[in-house]
């Protein structure tokens, strides 16, 4: 006794967009700028926190973290990384400006 796939009822595929392409376009066009980036940032921090939760307390202590304050530690780590990136951009901008001034003085 074999059942073929034609004997089974076909399930309707759920629509990912309720109102079609026009609704999707409207949501994308009028969404807040940076909303997607903020969502990605939050999602990444959650994934990082979940991954670090797998470590033992001893392993977390080696990184200067603890299970009790892990979410705060990950937020602090992200904040420090963002500040370091801003400082690096500022330093590079200063170095590039200094290089331009040296070339201008040498050309005179």
Secondary structure, DSSP 8 states (H G I E B T S, - for coil): ----TTTS-------SSSSHHHHHHHHHHSS-TTHHHHHHHHHHHHHHHHHHHTS-HHHHHHTT--STTHHHHHHHHHHHHHHHHHHHHHHHHHHHHHHHHHHHHHH-
